[in-house]
Amino acid sequence: MLATTELPALDDDPFSHEILEDPTDFHHRLREAGPITRLPHYGVYAAGRHAQVHAALTDWQSFESSAGVGLSNFRTETPWRPPSLLLETDPPVHDAPRHVLEPILTPRVLRAMRAEWLRAGEELVEQVISRGEVDLAKDIAAAYPLRVFPDAVGIPREGRENLLPYGDHLFNAFGPKNDLVRKGEPTIAGISAWVNEQCARDKLTPDGFGMQIWEAADRGDILPEQAPTIVRSLLSAGVDTTVHGLAAVLYCFATYPDAWQAVRENPHLIRTAFDEAVRYESPVQTFFRTATRDVELGGTVIGEGEKILLFLGSANRDPRRWDDPDAFDLSRDPSGHVGFGMGIHQCVGQHVARLEAEAILSALATRISRIELTGPPVRHHNNTLRAWESIPARLHA
């Protein structure tokens, strides 16, 4: 076992703009330094290899989420908003909310929405084709989920533009209180108030996912005061991961034109392509865990109460797990990637993301022969997310 003083340490700030712009080199050095390293800048442990990241994600008994999945430690610090009952709790508190949501978001239930979502995808593609040049990030990746998923949850159309800045601040707040967090602070109170208001029973349509959560409270499956928090978690799970996952796969198709041709010829590859893009780009880059006891991971003992930063994006490009990991490859089986997390906290909205990807990519594949970048894409920096501000492109019919 390695003592903390013997561990390799990296002096980098993983939340610096330089690394957020392109973490590839840092991830390589992190993996090569060893299974576990120290990040003195924040006084935390770090794991960048797939084996250790996967092990920590699937061992909630040893690596808890209830002390916060960000840098802030809920044992000693007050969270900026009531913690998520899905993301920031562990069993037994985590059990009932998860059991309520899982049957609402099964692939079988979502398949009933497939035709409607395909139609919405075709309508959006018709609109963007008429423009000639588009922004893949704003005009498709963000526009499509904000069109279909809030409808499914049952929230009003007015004010939906608040969902993305809310999620942006939420994921920024998992990191240090840097300029990215400070930028969102002047407006987050008003945005949060709007989001919380939409989760109230009287705001939701009678046939949406949100009302089903309130009906679970009526049955006694959850407490009534838990219902709005779970609706809020559903909005987070079904919007941000999907938006950034769609931007990732569209960017990949623009830069790997042979992959786009393969999908057009064989639409069954769409799901593989989406998961490979989530592995390759890793829209969710990092999450923290806290050791519940002195626990060994990768030959190092993590002390009880210590934070460890899990680099999902690095794990998804670990050459110990993947051949040629820095390539977007549709011949690869991407299953086992940790882009949606792993274990009991695995993203409950992943099936939503896959169905939305299938719908919009199917609509594009029938109409668009080539996706051509028309200018340099611009990254959107976030402490947790790998995101795009803009991907200018031309869609060729």
Beta strands, then each sheet from edge to edge (+ up, - down):
strand 1: 37-39
strand 2: 44-47
strand 3: 63-64
strand 4: 133-135
strand 5: 286-291
strand 6: 295-297
strand 7: 300-302
strand 8: 307-311
strand 9: 370-373
strand 10: 378-381
strand 11: 386-390
strand 12: 392-396
sheet 1: 1+ 2- 8- 5+ 3-
sheet 2: 4+ 12- 9+
sheet 3: 6+ 7-
sheet 4: 10+ 11-
end
